[in-house]
Amino acid sequence: MTTQTWLLTGGAGYIGSHVADEFLASGKDVVIYDSLYQGLESRIEYLRKKYNKDIPLIVADIRDLDTFNKTLEQYKPYGIVHTAALKAVGESMEKSDEYFQVNLEATTELIAIAKRNNVKKFIFSSTAAVYGSPDSMDPCKEDGPKAPISPYGDSKYQAESAVTAFINTPGNHGTSLRFFNVVGAAAPELLDNSVENLVPIVLGKLNKGEAPTIFGTDYPTPDGTCIRDYVDVRDIARAHLAAANATTKLPDTMNIGTGRGASVREIITLVLEATNKSDTQVIETDRRAGDPAFLCADINLAKSAMGFTSQYSLEESVRSLF
Ligand code: UD1
C-alpha cells in the first residue's frame, strides 16, 4: 500500500503542526505549506526529528496561487487540510479586506486549483465564530443560527460554502470543522505562540508578574463570567485524522468541541493552581464588546458521523502547557 500524502496549509502553525504530528503518527506523509507569517519553522524541525523524516516545507503565502499550483503538481497530494488563515478577531475589524482576501478569496482559489489537480479530499478549519454572539444558553448546533459578528467569523463562514460545493461534487470528500476555544499542546515545541486568547494571555501576564483580568462578571451564568467550550488541540488534531480516514460521506460542517462549558473564572483558577500562584490577585473589569455569555458546542454530529469525541480534560490541557 502506498503512503498517503496530505498537504497541510498553515502546517507550521499551532493547529496545523498538531495535525501534522497526528497524521505522521498514523503513518501518513505530510507536505507543509506555510508563509511563516505566524507559523514557526522550529515546529517542523521538531517533527522532522521526532519522526526522523524529511518533511518538505514550502514557504509561501496561500495567495501565491502559482506556487500553490506548482506544489500540487510536484507532490500530488491525496488530500488537503487547509488551516492557513488570519485568525485575530480584533484585528479583523480593522483589516477586514485582508481577512476576506486570505480567508475567503484565497480559500476559493485553492479549491479551484485542487480540483484542477484532481485532489479529491479537502478538510477546512472553520470556527465557532460563525455562530457570532448567540443570546441562547443552548449548545450551538451546526444547522442552527449563524450570525458572525466579525470579519474573521464572516470570512470563515462564507469560505465554508466554497468547501461545501467542493465536497458535494461526486467523487470528492471532506468537511469544514468548526473549532471552539482551542487550548493545550502536545509538546513545548508546538505551543501556541500567539497572545490572542484567554489562556496564553493569562500565562503571559503571570510571567510578567501582572494580574490576570476577567472581562465581565455580571453575565447570566453561575459565577457571572463567560462560558466557553475549551477543546484540546490534540483532540482537534484527532478530529482531522478521523475526517481524513472517514469512508462514508461527512456532514458539510461539524462542531469540534467537548460539549462541556468552563467559565473564565474556572479557567483562571486552573491556570493559577497549575503555576502555584493561587494567591495572585485577579482584576475584574467591564464586559468586552461582542462576547456572548455562553458559547458551547453541540457535539452529537461529529460523534455520529465519524465517532469523534474529545479525550482530554481541561485539567490535562492546562497541565500540558507546562
Ligand atoms: C474568539 C472567537 C474564536 C476565535 C478566538 C480567537 C468568537 C465567538 N470566538 O473566541 O472563534 O478563535 O476569539 O481570538 O468570536 N477573557 C478574559 N480576560 C482576558 C481574555 C479573555 O476575561 O484577558 C474572556 C473573554 O471575554 C471570553 C473568554 O475569556 O469570555 C475567552 O476569550 P478568547 O480566548 O478571546 O476567545 P473567544 O472570544 O471566546
Boltz pocket constraint, residues with backbone or C-beta under 6 A from the ligand:
constraints:
  - pocket:
      binder: B
      contacts: [[A, 87], [A, 88], [A, 89], [A, 127], [A, 128], [A, 129], [A, 132], [A, 133], [A, 150], [A, 153], [A, 179], [A, 180], [A, 181], [A, 196], [A, 197], [A, 198], [A, 199], [A, 201], [A, 202], [A, 213], [A, 214], [A, 215], [A, 216], [A, 226], [A, 227], [A, 228], [A, 264], [A, 288], [A, 290], [A, 291], [A, 292], [A, 295]]
      max_distance: 6.0
